Amino acid sequence: MNPGSSKQGEAGSGAGSGGWDFLTNHAHVLLCIADDPGVRLRDIAAAVGITERGAHKILNDLVEDGYVLRERHGRRNRYKVRPELPLRHPLVDDREVGDLLKVLRPKRSPRQKARQTTNGS
């Protein structure tokens, strides 16, 4: 069977034509939070392609296990990813969340980094 073709999961919601993805929805939610600590749940759900309820469950998983810190700011939540924590799967538990984010997040220009620092993110 070709890596790009799969009889299983053709009805799935993956971005490719095979209906699967290399990353879990938990990883996608984590990336959304890392990119925008003030992101709204509905925006996470839309970006990942899941329901708000699904995004809420995943976010709660990440918070309960300590991978994400949640802080209330008025009527909104702000999130902080804990990049120093290990990845969970035994094949990669010697690597940290930050290692994954470095690979998957877009490169930031020095100007974008400076703007992010002044905004307190």
Protein Blocks (a to p, Z undefined) as FASTA:
>chain_A
ZZkbcfehklmcbfblnopafbdfklmmmmmmmmmmmbcfklmmmmnopafklmmmmmmm
mmmnopaccddehjbccddddfkbccfblklmmbcfklmmmmmpccddfklmmmmmmnoZ
Z
